[in-house]
Amino acid sequence: MLRRIQLICLIGAAAILAGARPAFTQADSPPTMGPTMPSDIDPQSGFRLPLPKREDLDEAGKAHYDRATAPGASIAGLQGPTGIGLYSPKAAAHARALNRYLRFEAGFVPRIREIAILTTAREMDSQFEWSAHEPEALKEGVEPRVIDVIKHRLSTADLDETDATVIELVELVMLMGNYAGTAALLTAVDMQLHPGQKPLLPLP
């Protein structure tokens, strides 16, 4: 099983490095609401693999597990990228360090950061990523009309110049690439929304 998840991660990373969209998207899956989850989805993890038990992990895995379950450590808890990372805790530690730097230490104001993340989630059609970050974006002051421009792929002509050009910033592109990788990983394991969570992203 560990080799399987490593292969999935490798394929997802290769797709991102090649500039390709994922071979399949969550739009191909049935609705992601509690009891209507696909039959191959583990109800505890919300994706195709069960969450490893803490006692079965090595020291690196236990450390990752403890960081992940600390209050306020992540938006989604273990149902999301952090839970997937339990299958490769050493790689997850590096990815987490990069994610924390890009999100909180690279100098992006929270509002711009969330616009960048939503833009990436929309481009990758990542329902899980979008549904986690739309409420965050609203909380950080991103106006609903800006969210709608991203969500419905509308013209940016009427947006503030900064909002319309965030993609041109070098470290912002790194932030977006980081979340593109997360979106690919979420897609590879068919990560489902939390039970009862409303899908906020319109998918074809």
C-alpha positions in Angstrom: 0.0 0.0 0.0 2.9 2.4 0.8 4.4 1.8 -2.6 1.0 2.4 -4.2 0.6 5.8 -2.6 4.2 6.7 -3.5 3.5 5.8 -7.1 0.4 8.0 -7.0 2.4 10.9 -5.6 5.1 10.4 -8.2 2.6 10.4 -11.1 0.9 13.5 -9.7 4.2 15.3 -9.3 5.2 14.4 -12.8 1.9 15.7 -14.2 2.5 19.0 -12.4 6.1 19.3 -13.6 5.0 18.6 -17.2 2.5 21.3 -16.9 -0.4 18.9 -17.5 -3.8 18.9 -15.9 -4.7 15.7 -13.9 -5.9 12.8 -16.0 -9.2 12.7 -14.2 -10.9 15.2 -11.9 -13.3 15.0 -9.0 -16.0 16.0 -11.5 -15.8 12.4 -12.6 -16.9 11.2 -9.2 -20.4 11.0 -7.7 -21.6 13.8 -5.4 -19.4 14.2 -2.4 -22.0 14.4 0.4 -21.8 12.1 3.4 -23.8 8.9 2.6 -23.4 9.4 -1.2 -19.7 8.9 -1.2 -18.3 6.4 -3.7 -18.1 2.8 -2.4 -14.3 2.8 -2.6 -13.9 5.8 -0.2 -12.8 5.1 3.3 -15.3 6.9 5.6 -12.7 8.0 8.1 -10.1 9.4 5.8 -12.5 10.6 3.1 -10.3 9.2 0.3 -9.4 5.8 -1.2 -6.9 4.8 1.5 -7.6 4.3 5.3 -5.8 6.7 7.7 -2.8 4.9 9.2 -3.0 4.5 13.0 -0.6 6.5 15.0 0.8 3.4 16.7 1.7 1.9 13.3 3.8 4.8 12.2 7.6 5.3 12.6 8.9 8.3 14.6 8.7 10.6 11.6 5.1 9.5 11.0 4.2 10.0 14.7 5.7 13.5 14.6 3.7 14.3 11.4 0.5 12.9 13.0 1.0 14.9 16.2 1.6 18.1 14.2 -1.4 17.4 12.1 -3.8 16.9 15.0 -2.7 19.9 17.0 -5.4 22.5 17.4 -5.4 24.9 14.5 -2.7 23.0 12.6 -4.7 22.9 9.4 -8.0 23.8 7.8 -9.0 20.2 7.1 -7.3 18.2 9.8 -6.5 14.6 8.8 -9.2 14.6 6.1 -7.1 16.2 3.4 -3.5 16.6 2.3 -2.2 16.1 5.9 -3.8 12.7 6.2 -2.5 11.7 2.8 0.9 12.8 3.9 0.9 10.1 6.6 1.8 7.6 3.9 5.0 9.5 3.2 5.8 11.5 6.4 9.3 12.5 5.5 8.3 13.9 2.2 5.3 15.5 3.9 7.6 17.3 6.4 9.4 19.0 3.5 6.2 19.8 1.7 4.7 21.2 5.0 7.7 23.4 5.5 7.5 24.9 2.0 3.7 25.3 2.4 4.1 27.1 5.7 6.7 29.4 4.2 4.7 30.3 1.2 1.5 30.8 3.1 2.7 32.6 6.1 6.3 33.8 5.7 6.7 34.9 2.1 5.2 38.3 2.7 1.8 37.8 1.0 -1.0 39.6 2.7 -3.7 36.9 3.6 -6.2 38.4 1.1 -3.8 38.0 -1.9 -2.7 34.6 -0.7 -6.2 33.3 -0.7 -6.9 34.8 -4.2 -3.9 32.8 -5.4 -5.0 29.6 -3.8 -8.5 29.9 -5.2 -7.2 30.7 -8.6 -5.2 27.5 -8.5 -8.0 25.4 -7.1 -10.3 26.7 -9.9 -7.7 25.9 -12.6 -7.3 22.4 -11.2 -11.1 22.0 -10.6 -10.2 20.8 -7.0 -13.5 20.7 -5.1 -11.8 19.9 -1.8 -9.2 22.6 -2.1 -11.8 25.2 -3.2 -14.3 24.3 -0.5 -11.6 24.6 2.2 -10.4 27.9 1.0 -13.5 29.9 -0.1 -14.5 30.4 3.5 -10.9 31.3 4.4 -10.9 33.8 1.5 -14.0 35.5 2.7 -12.6 35.6 6.3 -9.5 37.3 4.9 -11.4 40.0 3.1 -11.7 38.7 -0.4 -14.9 40.2 -1.8 -17.6 37.8 -3.1 -17.4 39.4 -6.5 -13.7 38.6 -6.8 -14.4 35.0 -5.7 -17.2 34.8 -8.3 -14.8 36.0 -11.1 -12.5 33.1 -10.2 -15.2 30.6 -9.6 -17.1 31.2 -12.8 -14.0 32.1 -14.9 -15.2 35.7 -15.7 -13.3 38.6 -17.0 -10.8 40.3 -14.6 -11.2 43.6 -16.5 -13.1 45.2 -13.6 -10.9 43.9 -10.8 -8.4 45.9 -8.9 -5.1 45.8 -10.8 -3.3 43.9 -8.0 -6.0 41.2 -7.9 -5.9 40.9 -11.7 -2.1 40.5 -11.9 -1.2 38.3 -8.9 -0.2 35.5 -11.1 2.8 37.5 -12.4 4.6 37.5 -9.0 7.4 34.9 -8.8 6.8 33.6 -5.3 3.1 33.7 -5.8 3.5 31.3 -8.8 5.4 29.1 -6.4 2.5 29.2 -3.9 0.1 28.4 -6.7 2.4 25.5 -7.9 2.4 24.2 -4.4 -1.4 24.1 -4.3 -1.5 22.7 -7.8 0.5 19.8 -6.5 -1.9 19.4 -3.6 -4.9 19.5 -5.9 -3.3 16.7 -8.0 -2.6 14.6 -4.9 -6.2 15.1 -3.7 -7.5 14.1 -7.1 -5.3 11.0 -7.2 -6.7 9.6 -4.0 -10.3 10.9 -4.8 -10.4 13.0 -1.6 -14.0 13.6 -0.6 -15.5 16.5 1.3 -16.1 16.1 5.0 -19.5 14.5 5.7 -22.2 17.1 5.4 -19.9 19.7 3.9 -21.5 21.6 1.0 -19.6 21.5 -2.4 -18.9 25.2 -3.1 -17.2 24.9 -6.5 -19.4 24.4 -9.6 -17.9 21.6 -11.6 -19.0 20.4 -15.1 
